[in-house]
Amino acid sequence: MKVNPYLSFNGDCEAAFKFYEQCLGARIGGIFRYGGSPMESQVPADWSDKVMHGNLMFGEQVLQGADVAPESYVEPKGFSFSIQLNDTSQAERIFRELAQNGTVTMPLQETFWAARFGMVVDRFGISWLINCDG
């Protein structure tokens, strides 16, 4: 059994996936759009190019996501993605990039358990924990 996180976006799934591809070194997999699909009538007319379903790969791990019709979209809450690193410069770079146009909830800093730890909500509303053993 595999458990894959599935994220809902408010029309910016593709932009988020491209950002995570660049920032986190992920690889975008299959992207299926609403246009021409049986789901096309369930979203606004100008959403034909929005993501009905997409995959983002982090090595063996898969993150899935889609754009949810505006009347059904709910902001993500109650979870965070935790990134475990061993390189402080990489932790600092990733944190800095995720924080651009986002909200830092705990600055990246040394803690009693980690060389670096910080919390940030990125520009897409996704919460991240960055933990670096150093």
N, CA, C and O atoms as a GROMACS GRO file, in nm:
protein
  536
    1MET      N    1   0.084  -0.118   0.000
    1MET     CA    2   0.000   0.000   0.000
    1MET      C    3   0.088   0.124   0.000
    1MET      O    4   0.192   0.129   0.067
    2LYS      N    5   0.046   0.223  -0.076
    2LYS     CA    6   0.110   0.355  -0.078
    2LYS      C    7   0.007   0.458  -0.036
    2LYS      O    8  -0.110   0.447  -0.071
    3VAL      N    9   0.051   0.558   0.037
    3VAL     CA   10  -0.035   0.670   0.072
    3VAL      C   11   0.028   0.795   0.011
    3VAL      O   12   0.140   0.831   0.046
    4ASN      N   13  -0.044   0.860  -0.079
    4ASN     CA   14   0.006   0.979  -0.146
    4ASN      C   15  -0.078   1.099  -0.105
    4ASN      O   16  -0.201   1.094  -0.111
    5PRO      N   17  -0.013   1.207  -0.064
    5PRO     CA   18  -0.089   1.329  -0.035
    5PRO      C   19  -0.153   1.383  -0.163
    5PRO      O   20  -0.095   1.374  -0.271
    6TYR      N   21  -0.273   1.440  -0.150
    6TYR     CA   22  -0.345   1.497  -0.263
    6TYR      C   23  -0.385   1.639  -0.225
    6TYR      O   24  -0.463   1.658  -0.132
    7LEU      N   25  -0.332   1.737  -0.296
    7LEU     CA   26  -0.356   1.877  -0.265
    7LEU      C   27  -0.461   1.937  -0.357
    7LEU      O   28  -0.466   1.907  -0.477
    8SER      N   29  -0.544   2.021  -0.301
    8SER     CA   30  -0.642   2.097  -0.378
    8SER      C   31  -0.593   2.240  -0.391
    8SER      O   32  -0.549   2.301  -0.293
    9PHE      N   33  -0.600   2.292  -0.512
    9PHE     CA   34  -0.557   2.429  -0.539
    9PHE      C   35  -0.673   2.510  -0.594
    9PHE      O   36  -0.769   2.456  -0.649
   10ASN      N   37  -0.662   2.641  -0.579
   10ASN     CA   38  -0.765   2.734  -0.621
   10ASN      C   39  -0.730   2.794  -0.758
   10ASN      O   40  -0.730   2.916  -0.776
   11GLY      N   41  -0.702   2.705  -0.854
   11GLY     CA   42  -0.671   2.751  -0.989
   11GLY      C   43  -0.524   2.768  -1.019
   11GLY      O   44  -0.488   2.807  -1.130
   12ASP      N   45  -0.436   2.739  -0.922
   12ASP     CA   46  -0.293   2.759  -0.944
   12ASP      C   47  -0.210   2.632  -0.922
   12ASP      O   48  -0.094   2.640  -0.883
   13CYS      N   49  -0.269   2.517  -0.947
   13CYS     CA   50  -0.199   2.389  -0.930
   13CYS      C   51  -0.075   2.382  -1.018
   13CYS      O   52   0.032   2.343  -0.971
   14GLU      N   53  -0.088   2.417  -1.144
   14GLU     CA   54   0.027   2.408  -1.235
   14GLU      C   55   0.140   2.500  -1.191
   14GLU      O   56   0.256   2.461  -1.194
   15ALA      N   57   0.106   2.622  -1.148
   15ALA     CA   58   0.208   2.715  -1.100
   15ALA      C   59   0.276   2.660  -0.975
   15ALA      O   60   0.397   2.672  -0.960
   16ALA      N   61   0.198   2.600  -0.886
   16ALA     CA   62   0.255   2.541  -0.764
   16ALA      C   63   0.349   2.426  -0.800
   16ALA      O   64   0.459   2.417  -0.747
   17PHE      N   65   0.304   2.338  -0.890
   17PHE     CA   66   0.388   2.224  -0.928
   17PHE      C   67   0.517   2.271  -0.994
   17PHE      O   68   0.623   2.214  -0.968
   18LYS      N   69   0.511   2.373  -1.077
   18LYS     CA   70   0.633   2.426  -1.140
   18LYS      C   71   0.725   2.487  -1.036
   18LYS      O   72   0.847   2.473  -1.044
   19PHE      N   73   0.666   2.555  -0.937
   19PHE     CA   74   0.745   2.613  -0.828
   19PHE      C   75   0.813   2.503  -0.747
   19PHE      O   76   0.932   2.514  -0.718
   20TYR      N   77   0.741   2.397  -0.712
   20TYR     CA   78   0.799   2.287  -0.634
   20TYR      C   79   0.904   2.211  -0.717
   20TYR      O   80   1.003   2.161  -0.662
   21GLU      N   81   0.883   2.203  -0.846
   21GLU     CA   82   0.981   2.140  -0.934
   21GLU      C   83   1.113   2.216  -0.925
   21GLU      O   84   1.219   2.155  -0.912
   22GLN      N   85   1.107   2.347  -0.934
   22GLN     CA   86   1.227   2.430  -0.930
   22GLN      C   87   1.287   2.436  -0.790
   22GLN      O   88   1.408   2.419  -0.774
   23CYS      N   89   1.205   2.459  -0.690
   23CYS     CA   90   1.251   2.481  -0.553
   23CYS      C   91   1.298   2.352  -0.485
   23CYS      O   92   1.398   2.352  -0.414
   24LEU      N   93   1.225   2.243  -0.508
   24LEU     CA   94   1.251   2.120  -0.434
   24LEU      C   95   1.312   2.009  -0.518
   24LEU      O   96   1.339   1.900  -0.467
   25GLY      N   97   1.335   2.035  -0.646
   25GLY     CA   98   1.396   1.935  -0.731
   25GLY      C   99   1.302   1.820  -0.765
   25GLY      O  100   1.346   1.710  -0.795
   26ALA      N  101   1.172   1.847  -0.762
   26ALA     CA  102   1.074   1.745  -0.798
   26ALA      C  103   1.065   1.735  -0.950
   26ALA      O  104   1.127   1.813  -1.022
   27ARG      N  105   0.987   1.638  -0.996
   27ARG     CA  106   0.966   1.620  -1.140
   27ARG      C  107   0.816   1.611  -1.165
   27ARG      O  108   0.747   1.529  -1.105
   28ILE      N  109   0.768   1.696  -1.254
   28ILE     CA  110   0.625   1.693  -1.288
   28ILE      C  111   0.597   1.570  -1.374
   28ILE      O  112   0.666   1.545  -1.472
   29GLY      N  113   0.495   1.495  -1.334
   29GLY     CA  114   0.454   1.376  -1.409
   29GLY      C  115   0.336   1.411  -1.498
   29GLY      O  116   0.333   1.518  -1.559
   30GLY      N  117   0.240   1.322  -1.504
   30GLY     CA  118   0.123   1.345  -1.588
   30GLY      C  119   0.037   1.459  -1.538
   30GLY      O  120   0.012   1.472  -1.419
   31ILE      N  121  -0.007   1.541  -1.631
   31ILE     CA  122  -0.100   1.652  -1.602
   31ILE      C  123  -0.220   1.633  -1.694
   31ILE      O  124  -0.207   1.628  -1.817
   32PHE      N  125  -0.337   1.624  -1.634
   32PHE     CA  126  -0.461   1.611  -1.710
   32PHE      C  127  -0.544   1.735  -1.686
   32PHE      O  128  -0.558   1.781  -1.572
   33ARG      N  129  -0.600   1.789  -1.792
   33ARG     CA  130  -0.673   1.916  -1.784
   33ARG      C  131  -0.823   1.892  -1.795
   33ARG      O  132  -0.868   1.789  -1.845
   34TYR      N  133  -0.899   1.991  -1.747
   34TYR     CA  134  -1.045   1.981  -1.753
   34TYR      C  135  -1.096   1.983  -1.896
   34TYR      O  136  -1.192   1.913  -1.930
   35GLY      N  137  -1.033   2.063  -1.981
   35GLY     CA  138  -1.078   2.075  -2.119
   35GLY      C  139  -1.080   1.941  -2.191
   35GLY      O  140  -0.980   1.870  -2.192
   36GLY      N  141  -1.193   1.908  -2.250
   36GLY     CA  142  -1.208   1.783  -2.323
   36GLY      C  143  -1.233   1.660  -2.236
   36GLY      O  144  -1.245   1.549  -2.288
   37SER      N  145  -1.242   1.680  -2.106
   37SER     CA  146  -1.267   1.567  -2.016
   37SER      C  147  -1.415   1.563  -1.977
   37SER      O  148  -1.487   1.661  -1.999
   38PRO      N  149  -1.462   1.452  -1.920
   38PRO     CA  150  -1.600   1.445  -1.872
   38PRO      C  151  -1.628   1.544  -1.757
   38PRO      O  152  -1.744   1.572  -1.726
   39MET      N  153  -1.522   1.597  -1.696
   39MET     CA  154  -1.536   1.692  -1.586
   39MET      C  155  -1.546   1.837  -1.633
   39MET      O  156  -1.568   1.927  -1.552
   40GLU      N  157  -1.530   1.862  -1.761
   40GLU     CA  158  -1.524   1.997  -1.816
   40GLU      C  159  -1.646   2.082  -1.778
   40GLU      O  160  -1.632   2.201  -1.752
   41SER      N  161  -1.763   2.022  -1.773
   41SER     CA  162  -1.886   2.097  -1.742
   41SER      C  163  -1.899   2.130  -1.593
   41SER      O  164  -1.990   2.203  -1.554
   42GLN      N  165  -1.810   2.076  -1.510
   42GLN     CA  166  -1.820   2.096  -1.365
   42GLN      C  167  -1.733   2.210  -1.314
   42GLN      O  168  -1.726   2.234  -1.193
   43VAL      N  169  -1.666   2.279  -1.405
   43VAL     CA  170  -1.581   2.393  -1.367
   43VAL      C  171  -1.619   2.512  -1.456
   43VAL      O  172  -1.685   2.494  -1.558
   44PRO      N  173  -1.577   2.633  -1.417
   44PRO     CA  174  -1.607   2.751  -1.500
   44PRO      C  175  -1.555   2.734  -1.642
   44PRO      O  176  -1.457   2.663  -1.665
   45ALA      N  177  -1.620   2.800  -1.736
   45ALA     CA  178  -1.586   2.788  -1.879
   45ALA      C  179  -1.440   2.824  -1.907
   45ALA      O  180  -1.378   2.767  -1.997
   46ASP      N  181  -1.384   2.919  -1.832
   46ASP     CA  182  -1.246   2.961  -1.856
   46ASP      C  183  -1.144   2.872  -1.784
   46ASP      O  184  -1.026   2.909  -1.774
   47TRP      N  185  -1.187   2.757  -1.734
   47TRP     CA  186  -1.098   2.665  -1.662
   47TRP      C  187  -1.055   2.546  -1.747
   47TRP      O  188  -1.003   2.449  -1.690
   48SER      N  189  -1.073   2.547  -1.876
   48SER     CA  190  -1.039   2.430  -1.958
   48SER      C  191  -0.891   2.394  -1.948
   48SER      O  192  -0.854   2.278  -1.962
   49ASP      N  193  -0.804   2.494  -1.922
   49ASP     CA  194  -0.661   2.466  -1.911
   49ASP      C  195  -0.616   2.437  -1.769
   49ASP      O  196  -0.497   2.411  -1.745
   50LYS      N  197  -0.708   2.440  -1.673
   50LYS     CA  198  -0.673   2.411  -1.533
   50LYS      C  199  -0.650   2.262  -1.514
   50LYS      O  200  -0.696   2.180  -1.594
   51VAL      N  201  -0.579   2.228  -1.406
   51VAL     CA  202  -0.540   2.089  -1.380
   51VAL      C  203  -0.653   2.012  -1.314
   51VAL      O  204  -0.696   2.045  -1.204
   52MET      N  205  -0.701   1.908  -1.383
   52MET     CA  206  -0.802   1.818  -1.328
   52MET      C  207  -0.734   1.715  -1.236
   52MET      O  208  -0.791   1.674  -1.135
   53HIS      N  209  -0.613   1.675  -1.274
   53HIS     CA  210  -0.534   1.582  -1.194
   53HIS      C  211  -0.389   1.591  -1.239
   53HIS      O  212  -0.360   1.596  -1.358
   54GLY      N  213  -0.298   1.595  -1.141
   54GLY     CA  214  -0.156   1.600  -1.174
   54GLY      C  215  -0.072   1.526  -1.072
   54GLY      O  216  -0.114   1.506  -0.958
   55ASN      N  217   0.047   1.488  -1.115
   55ASN     CA  218   0.143   1.418  -1.030
   55ASN      C  219   0.274   1.494  -1.025
   55ASN      O  220   0.319   1.550  -1.125
   56LEU      N  221   0.335   1.494  -0.908
   56LEU     CA  222   0.466   1.554  -0.887
   56LEU      C  223   0.549   1.450  -0.814
   56LEU      O  224   0.510   1.402  -0.707
   57MET      N  225   0.664   1.414  -0.870
   57MET     CA  226   0.746   1.308  -0.812
   57MET      C  227   0.868   1.365  -0.740
   57MET      O  228   0.938   1.452  -0.790
   58PHE      N  229   0.889   1.311  -0.620
   58PHE     CA  230   1.008   1.338  -0.540
   58PHE      C  231   1.078   1.203  -0.523
   58PHE      O  232   1.055   1.134  -0.424
   59GLY      N  233   1.161   1.166  -0.617
   59GLY     CA  234   1.220   1.033  -0.612
   59GLY      C  235   1.111   0.928  -0.624
   59GLY      O  236   1.038   0.925  -0.724
   60GLU      N  237   1.098   0.843  -0.523
   60GLU     CA  238   0.996   0.738  -0.520
   60GLU      C  239   0.862   0.788  -0.467
   60GLU      O  240   0.762   0.717  -0.474
   61GLN      N  241   0.859   0.909  -0.413
   61GLN     CA  242   0.738   0.962  -0.353
   61GLN      C  243   0.657   1.043  -0.455
   61GLN      O  244   0.713   1.107  -0.544
   62VAL      N  245   0.525   1.037  -0.440
   62VAL     CA  246   0.436   1.108  -0.532
   62VAL      C  247   0.346   1.202  -0.454
   62VAL      O  248   0.284   1.163  -0.355
   63LEU      N  249   0.338   1.324  -0.500
   63LEU     CA  250   0.244   1.423  -0.450
   63LEU      C  251   0.145   1.446  -0.564
   63LEU      O  252   0.186   1.469  -0.678
   64GLN      N  253   0.017   1.440  -0.534
   64GLN     CA  254  -0.084   1.460  -0.637
   64GLN      C  255  -0.162   1.586  -0.606
   64GLN      O  256  -0.164   1.634  -0.493
   65GLY      N  257  -0.226   1.641  -0.708
   65GLY     CA  258  -0.303   1.761  -0.686
   65GLY      C  259  -0.392   1.795  -0.803
   65GLY      O  260  -0.384   1.735  -0.910
   66ALA      N  261  -0.479   1.893  -0.779
   66ALA     CA  262  -0.574   1.938  -0.881
   66ALA      C  263  -0.625   2.077  -0.845
   66ALA      O  264  -0.619   2.120  -0.730
   67ASP      N  265  -0.675   2.145  -0.946
   67ASP     CA  266  -0.749   2.269  -0.925
   67ASP      C  267  -0.893   2.231  -0.895
   67ASP      O  268  -0.955   2.153  -0.968
   68VAL      N  269  -0.946   2.286  -0.787
   68VAL     CA  270  -1.082   2.257  -0.745
   68VAL      C  271  -1.170   2.375  -0.785
   68VAL      O  272  -1.131   2.491  -0.768
   69ALA      N  273  -1.289   2.347  -0.837
   69ALA     CA  274  -1.382   2.454  -0.877
   69ALA      C  275  -1.397   2.554  -0.763
   69ALA      O  276  -1.407   2.514  -0.647
   70PRO      N  277  -1.400   2.683  -0.795
   70PRO     CA  278  -1.402   2.787  -0.692
   70PRO      C  279  -1.506   2.768  -0.583
   70PRO      O  280  -1.478   2.795  -0.466
   71GLU      N  281  -1.625   2.722  -0.618
   71GLU     CA  282  -1.730   2.707  -0.516
   71GLU      C  283  -1.705   2.588  -0.423
   71GLU      O  284  -1.770   2.576  -0.320
   72SER      N  285  -1.612   2.500  -0.460
   72SER     CA  286  -1.581   2.382  -0.378
   72SER      C  287  -1.446   2.391  -0.307
   72SER      O  288  -1.414   2.308  -0.222
   73TYR      N  289  -1.366   2.492  -0.342
   73TYR     CA  290  -1.232   2.502  -0.285
   73TYR      C  291  -1.237   2.537  -0.137
   73TYR      O  292  -1.314   2.623  -0.094
   74VAL      N  293  -1.154   2.467  -0.058
   74VAL     CA  294  -1.137   2.494   0.084
   74VAL      C  295  -0.988   2.509   0.108
   74VAL      O  296  -0.909   2.426   0.064
   75GLU      N  297  -0.947   2.616   0.178
   75GLU     CA  298  -0.806   2.637   0.208
   75GLU      C  299  -0.750   2.520   0.286
   75GLU      O  300  -0.817   2.468   0.375
   76PRO      N  301  -0.626   2.477   0.255
   76PRO     CA  302  -0.566   2.367   0.330
   76PRO      C  303  -0.540   2.407   0.474
   76PRO      O  304  -0.500   2.520   0.502
   77LYS      N  305  -0.564   2.313   0.566
   77LYS     CA  306  -0.531   2.339   0.707
   77LYS      C  307  -0.523   2.206   0.780
   77LYS      O  308  -0.581   2.106   0.738
   78GLY      N  309  -0.450   2.206   0.889
   78GLY     CA  310  -0.441   2.087   0.971
   78GLY      C  311  -0.332   1.990   0.932
   78GLY      O  312  -0.328   1.878   0.984
   79PHE      N  313  -0.243   2.028   0.840
   79PHE     CA  314  -0.132   1.941   0.802
   79PHE      C  315  -0.014   2.026   0.758
   79PHE      O  316  -0.030   2.143   0.725
   80SER      N  317   0.103   1.966   0.756
   80SER     CA  318   0.223   2.028   0.702
   80SER      C  319   0.305   1.921   0.632
   80SER      O  320   0.299   1.804   0.668
   81PHE      N  321   0.380   1.962   0.532
   81PHE     CA  322   0.479   1.874   0.472
   81PHE      C  323   0.609   1.897   0.548
   81PHE      O  324   0.649   2.011   0.569
   82SER      N  325   0.674   1.790   0.587
   82SER     CA  326   0.799   1.798   0.661
   82SER      C  327   0.913   1.753   0.571
   82SER      O  328   0.913   1.641   0.521
   83ILE      N  329   1.010   1.842   0.552
   83ILE     CA  330   1.126   1.812   0.470
   83ILE      C  331   1.245   1.790   0.564
   83ILE      O  332   1.278   1.876   0.645
   84GLN      N  333   1.307   1.674   0.552
   84GLN     CA  334   1.422   1.638   0.634
   84GLN      C  335   1.549   1.650   0.550
   84GLN      O  336   1.560   1.589   0.444
   85LEU      N  337   1.643   1.730   0.598
   85LEU     CA  338   1.767   1.754   0.524
   85LEU      C  339   1.888   1.733   0.614
   85LEU      O  340   1.876   1.728   0.736
   86ASN      N  341   2.007   1.721   0.551
   86ASN     CA  342   2.133   1.710   0.624
   86ASN      C  343   2.229   1.823   0.590
   86ASN      O  344   2.339   1.829   0.645
   87ASP      N  345   2.190   1.913   0.501
   87ASP     CA  346   2.277   2.020   0.453
   87ASP      C  347   2.213   2.154   0.489
   87ASP      O  348   2.106   2.188   0.437
   88THR      N  349   2.277   2.231   0.578
   88THR     CA  350   2.218   2.357   0.624
   88THR      C  351   2.202   2.459   0.511
   88THR      O  352   2.105   2.534   0.509
   89SER      N  353   2.296   2.462   0.418
   89SER     CA  354   2.282   2.560   0.308
   89SER      C  355   2.163   2.524   0.220
   89SER      O  356   2.093   2.614   0.173
   90GLN      N  357   2.138   2.395   0.199
   90GLN     CA  358   2.021   2.354   0.122
   90GLN      C  359   1.893   2.386   0.199
   90GLN      O  360   1.795   2.432   0.140
   91ALA      N  361   1.894   2.363   0.330
   91ALA     CA  362   1.777   2.396   0.413
   91ALA      C  363   1.748   2.546   0.405
   91ALA      O  364   1.632   2.586   0.393
   92GLU      N  365   1.850   2.627   0.412
   92GLU     CA  366   1.833   2.773   0.406
   92GLU      C  367   1.779   2.816   0.270
   92GLU      O  368   1.691   2.902   0.264
   93ARG      N  369   1.830   2.758   0.162
   93ARG     CA  370   1.782   2.792   0.028
   93ARG      C  371   1.636   2.755   0.010
   93ARG      O  372   1.556   2.835  -0.036
   94ILE      N  373   1.601   2.632   0.048
   94ILE     CA  374   1.463   2.586   0.032
   94ILE      C  375   1.369   2.671   0.116
   94ILE      O  376   1.263   2.712   0.069
   95PHE      N  377   1.407   2.698   0.240
   95PHE     CA  378   1.322   2.780   0.326
   95PHE      C  379   1.302   2.919   0.266
   95PHE      O  380   1.190   2.970   0.260
   96ARG      N  381   1.410   2.980   0.221
   96ARG     CA  382   1.404   3.114   0.161
   96ARG      C  383   1.311   3.115   0.039
   96ARG      O  384   1.231   3.206   0.023
   97GLU      N  385   1.322   3.014  -0.047
   97GLU     CA  386   1.240   3.009  -0.167
   97GLU      C  387   1.092   2.984  -0.133
   97GLU      O  388   1.003   3.046  -0.191
   98LEU      N  389   1.066   2.893  -0.038
   98LEU     CA  390   0.927   2.868   0.002
   98LEU      C  391   0.865   2.992   0.067
   98LEU      O  392   0.744   3.014   0.055
   99ALA      N  393   0.946   3.072   0.135
   99ALA     CA  394   0.897   3.190   0.206
   99ALA      C  395   0.866   3.307   0.113
   99ALA      O  396   0.794   3.399   0.152
  100GLN      N  397   0.921   3.306  -0.010
  100GLN     CA  398   0.896   3.417  -0.103
  100GLN      C  399   0.746   3.429  -0.128
  100GLN      O  400   0.683   3.335  -0.177
  101ASN      N  401   0.689   3.543  -0.095
  101ASN     CA  402   0.545   3.571  -0.109
  101ASN      C  403   0.459   3.478  -0.024
  101ASN      O  404   0.340   3.464  -0.048
  102GLY      N  405   0.521   3.414   0.075
  102GLY     CA  406   0.449   3.329   0.170
  102GLY      C  407   0.452   3.392   0.308
  102GLY      O  408   0.472   3.512   0.322
  103THR      N  409   0.431   3.308   0.411
  103THR     CA  410   0.430   3.357   0.549
  103THR      C  411   0.519   3.268   0.635
  103THR      O  412   0.497   3.148   0.645
  104VAL      N  413   0.620   3.329   0.696
  104VAL     CA  414   0.707   3.256   0.788
  104VAL      C  415   0.635   3.247   0.922
  104VAL      O  416   0.602   3.349   0.982
  105THR      N  417   0.611   3.125   0.969
  105THR     CA  418   0.545   3.107   1.099
  105THR      C  419   0.647   3.081   1.209
  105THR      O  420   0.618   3.104   1.327
  106MET      N  421   0.766   3.033   1.173
  106MET     CA  422   0.879   3.023   1.264
  106MET      C  423   1.005   3.038   1.180
  106MET      O  424   1.028   2.957   1.090
  107PRO      N  425   1.086   3.139   1.208
  107PRO     CA  426   1.208   3.157   1.128
  107PRO      C  427   1.298   3.034   1.134
  107PRO      O  428   1.300   2.961   1.233
  108LEU      N  429   1.371   3.012   1.025
  108LEU     CA  430   1.467   2.902   1.020
  108LEU      C  431   1.580   2.935   1.117
  108LEU      O  432   1.645   3.039   1.104
  109GLN      N  433   1.604   2.848   1.212
  109GLN     CA  434   1.704   2.875   1.315
  109GLN      C  435   1.755   2.746   1.377
  109GLN      O  436   1.697   2.639   1.358
  110GLU      N  437   1.863   2.757   1.452
  110GLU     CA  438   1.915   2.643   1.526
  110GLU      C  439   1.822   2.618   1.645
  110GLU      O  440   1.775   2.711   1.709
  111THR      N  441   1.798   2.491   1.672
  111THR     CA  442   1.717   2.451   1.787
  111THR      C  443   1.794   2.347   1.866
  111THR      O  444   1.902   2.305   1.826
  112PHE      N  445   1.738   2.305   1.977
  112PHE     CA  446   1.805   2.203   2.057
  112PHE      C  447   1.807   2.067   1.989
  112PHE      O  448   1.886   1.980   2.027
  113TRP      N  449   1.720   2.045   1.888
  113TRP     CA  450   1.716   1.917   1.819
  113TRP      C  451   1.771   1.923   1.677
  113TRP      O  452   1.793   1.819   1.615
  114ALA      N  453   1.794   2.043   1.625
  114ALA     CA  454   1.832   2.052   1.484
  114ALA      C  455   1.930   2.166   1.460
  114ALA      O  456   1.930   2.266   1.531
  115ALA      N  457   2.013   2.148   1.357
  115ALA     CA  458   2.101   2.257   1.314
  115ALA      C  459   2.018   2.371   1.257
  115ALA      O  460   2.054   2.488   1.269
  116ARG      N  461   1.904   2.336   1.194
  116ARG     CA  462   1.808   2.435   1.143
  116ARG      C  463   1.669   2.374   1.149
  116ARG      O  464   1.648   2.258   1.116
  117PHE      N  465   1.574   2.457   1.192
  117PHE     CA  466   1.433   2.421   1.186
  117PHE      C  467   1.354   2.548   1.164
  117PHE      O  468   1.382   2.651   1.226
  118GLY      N  469   1.255   2.541   1.076
  118GLY     CA  470   1.167   2.655   1.053
  118GLY      C  471   1.036   2.609   0.993
  118GLY      O  472   1.024   2.499   0.940
  119MET      N  473   0.936   2.698   1.001
  119MET     CA  474   0.804   2.668   0.948
  119MET      C  475   0.759   2.783   0.859
  119MET      O  476   0.778   2.900   0.892
  120VAL      N  477   0.699   2.747   0.746
  120VAL     CA  478   0.656   2.848   0.650
  120VAL      C  479   0.531   2.799   0.577
  120VAL      O  480   0.515   2.679   0.551
  121VAL      N  481   0.443   2.893   0.545
  121VAL     CA  482   0.329   2.865   0.458
  121VAL      C  483   0.362   2.933   0.326
  121VAL      O  484   0.380   3.055   0.322
  122ASP      N  485   0.370   2.855   0.219
  122ASP     CA  486   0.412   2.911   0.091
  122ASP      C  487   0.301   2.994   0.027
  122ASP      O  488   0.191   3.002   0.080
  123ARG      N  489   0.331   3.055  -0.086
  123ARG     CA  490   0.236   3.144  -0.156
  123ARG      C  491   0.110   3.072  -0.203
  123ARG      O  492   0.013   3.137  -0.241
  124PHE      N  493   0.111   2.939  -0.202
  124PHE     CA  494  -0.005   2.861  -0.244
  124PHE      C  495  -0.088   2.812  -0.125
  124PHE      O  496  -0.186   2.740  -0.142
  125GLY      N  497  -0.048   2.852  -0.003
  125GLY     CA  498  -0.121   2.816   0.118
  125GLY      C  499  -0.082   2.682   0.177
  125GLY      O  500  -0.153   2.630   0.264
  126ILE      N  501   0.029   2.624   0.132
  126ILE     CA  502   0.074   2.493   0.180
  126ILE      C  503   0.178   2.514   0.290
  126ILE      O  504   0.271   2.593   0.275
  127SER      N  505   0.159   2.444   0.401
  127SER     CA  506   0.246   2.456   0.519
  127SER      C  507   0.363   2.358   0.509
  127SER      O  508   0.346   2.241   0.476
  128TRP      N  509   0.484   2.410   0.538
  128TRP     CA  510   0.607   2.330   0.530
  128TRP      C  511   0.686   2.341   0.660
  128TRP      O  512   0.693   2.448   0.720
  129LEU      N  513   0.743   2.230   0.702
  129LEU     CA  514   0.839   2.225   0.812
  129LEU      C  515   0.973   2.186   0.752
  129LEU      O  516   0.984   2.084   0.684
  130ILE      N  517   1.075   2.268   0.777
  130ILE     CA  518   1.207   2.239   0.726
  130ILE      C  519   1.293   2.200   0.847
  130ILE      O  520   1.311   2.279   0.939
  131ASN      N  521   1.346   2.079   0.845
  131ASN     CA  522   1.426   2.027   0.956
  131ASN      C  523   1.559   1.978   0.902
  131ASN      O  524   1.563   1.893   0.813
  132CYS      N  525   1.667   2.032   0.954
  132CYS     CA  526   1.801   1.996   0.907
  132CYS      C  527   1.885   1.947   1.025
  132CYS      O  528   1.912   2.021   1.119
  133ASP      N  529   1.926   1.821   1.016
  133ASP     CA  530   2.007   1.762   1.122
  133ASP      C  531   2.147   1.821   1.125
  133ASP      O  532   2.209   1.827   1.232
  134GLY      N  533   2.196   1.863   1.012
  134GLY     CA  534   2.328   1.925   1.006
  134GLY      C  535   2.441   1.826   1.020
  134GLY      O  536   2.558   1.864   1.017
   0.00000   0.00000   0.00000
